[in-house]
Amino acid sequence: MMILGLVRWMQPVHGYDVRRELLSWSADKWANVQPGSIYHALRKLTDEGLLRTVSVEQVGARPARTTYEVTAKGEEEFETLLRAQWWQLNEPSDPFVAAFSFLPAMPRDEAAAALRNRANLLRAGVESMRASLDSDWVRNRKPVHVGWMFELWLARAEAEMAWCERIAERIESGVSYLPAGLERAEGWSGWKDGAPDAE
């Protein structure tokens, strides 16, 4: 959707300019658009009839530069993808959640320290986002909705920061990881109090 949307917005446009724009947005961090995959995606979108080649220019020994624009089919696909993301809730996959599901395998002191470290990393990101929100770059050089996106990221980071601190405290207090009576239930014997039982 990102590449299709950018071509639609900037058309006619070279692949290089699409790549440069996505990098300026840091889309590799929040939209999972990797810089190395952009040219491949442009060719694939063209093969699927969503984009069309307007021209190919060769200047000296430099690589050929292809100019793209969106087809009617591409316009329709972009509208479909855009609305799907606006009207549906899609939970992103998070490797941290996968690791957290094995909380009892971590020593309690290490798990609490890791959560506090995560909170500190989030805090640094929050400070950076606040600085960006207050900067001339966001206030006067970007569309208003860019600031609103920063506000969303800020709210999410602050909520996770508070959660990390709260859970670290619970872990340190010795709260049992299993409901009463489950410690002796089949299949749970290795998941007690911060580390698997030694065999």
N, C-alpha and C positions, 0 to 999 in steps of 0.2 A: 504494500500500500504506500509506503514512504516514497519509493522510487517512482512509482506511477504518479503519485500526487505531485512530486517535485517536477517531473517532466511536464505535467499538465499546467502547473503554475508558471514555469519558466520557458515554455516552448516558444519557438524551436530552440533546442538546447543540446550542447555537446555533453557527452558522458563525463568528460573531465569537470565540467561546471556542476553537474549533478553531484559528483563525488565531493567536490570542494564544498558545496553547500551543506551536504550531509555531515561532513567533518566539522564545519563551522557550528553546526547545531549539536555536536557531540552525540549524534544519533547512534553511534556504535555502543554507547554506554546505556542508553535508555530505550532504544528501539530495536536492538539486536540486528542492526544493519552494519555488516562488516565492510570496511573500505575495499578489501580485496575481492568482494563478491559483487560489487556494483556493476562492473562491465559485463560480467556473466549474466546478471539479472536483466540488464538492458537488452542483451541479445535474446534471452529467453522470452521476455515480454514481447519482443519483436516477432519471434518465431510463433508465438501464440496469437499474434494479430492484435495485441493490445497497444503496441507502439508501431510507428512506421519510420523508416529511414527517410529523412528529407534530403540529405546530401552527405557525401564523404569527401573530405578535403585532405590532401597530402601536401605538406609544406616541407620541402627539403627532405632530409633523412629522418625527420620526426615521424612517429607513428601516425597513421591516418586518424583523423578526427571525424567521428560520425555525429551527425545532428539528428535528433529525434523529435517526434511530436506524437501526441496521443491520438489514437483512432477512435471512431465512434464506439467500437466495442470496448476499448480501453476506458473511455469515459464512463460507460455503463458499469464496468467492473470496479472502477475507483469509487463510484457512488455506492455500490453494493458493499464494498469492503469498509468504506468510511462509516456508513450507517450501522453496519454490524458491530463495529467497535464502540460506537456511541451508545447503542441500545442494549448491548449485552455486557455481562460481567464476566471477564476472563481472568482467572487467577493465574498470575505468572508462576512458573516453576521457580523454586528457591532452594538452592543447594543447602542453605543453612537449616531450613525446615527439615530436610532429609537427615542432616546430622543431628538436629535437636531431637528427632524421634528416637535416637539412641542415647539420650541423656544419662540413663543409669549406667552406661558403660564408661562414663567419665568419672574420675575422682571428683568429689564434691567441690574441693577447693579450686581445682582446675576449671570446672564448669562455671563456677561463680566468677572466677577471674576472667575467663574468656567472655562471659556476658558483659562484664564491666568494661573490658577492652572494646567489645563491639559498640557499647554505648559511647565510649570515648571517640571511636572512629566516626560514629554517626554525628556526634557533637561537633567534630571538626567539619563535617560536611554541612551541618546546619549553619555554622558560622560563615562558611564560604557562600552558601545560598543566600544568607541574610545580606552579606556584603554585595552579592550580585544584584539582589533586589533593590538595594539602596544606590546602586551605581548608575552613572549616566548611561552606561551601555544598555541596561534594561529599561530605564525610565524614558530615555529620549531616542534610542536608536533601534529599538525592537518593537514589534506590535504589542499592544497591551496584553494579549492573551499569553505571551511568553512569560510575563511576570506572574500571571495566574498559574501557569504550569509550575513555576518555581514555588509558588505558595502551596501547591498540592504536594510536591516532593518534600517541602519543609514540614508540612503537617504529618506526613507519613513517617518521616525520620524522627520527629519529636515523639510521636506515639510509640515507635519501636524502641527509642532510647529509654523512655519511661518503663516500658515492659521489661527490657533487659535488666534495669536496676531492681525492679520489683521481684523478678524471678530469681536474680542472684541472691537477694535477701532471703527468699524462701528456701533456696538450696542450702545456704549457710545456716539457717535455723534448724536444719535437720528434718524438715517435713518429709514424711515417707513418700516415696515415688509410687507406691502401690496402695490401693484401698485396703482397709483392714480385712484380713482373712485371705487375701489373694497371694500373700507371700508364700504360702504353702501349696497353692494350687499348681496343678501340673503345667509345666512349660514356663513357669516364672521363677524357678529357683535360682537362676543365674542373674536375675535383674533386681539386686537389692542394694540399696544405700550407696549408690555411686560407683560401684565396680562389680564385674562378674565375680562369683565365688571362685576361689582357686580350686583347681581339680586336684 
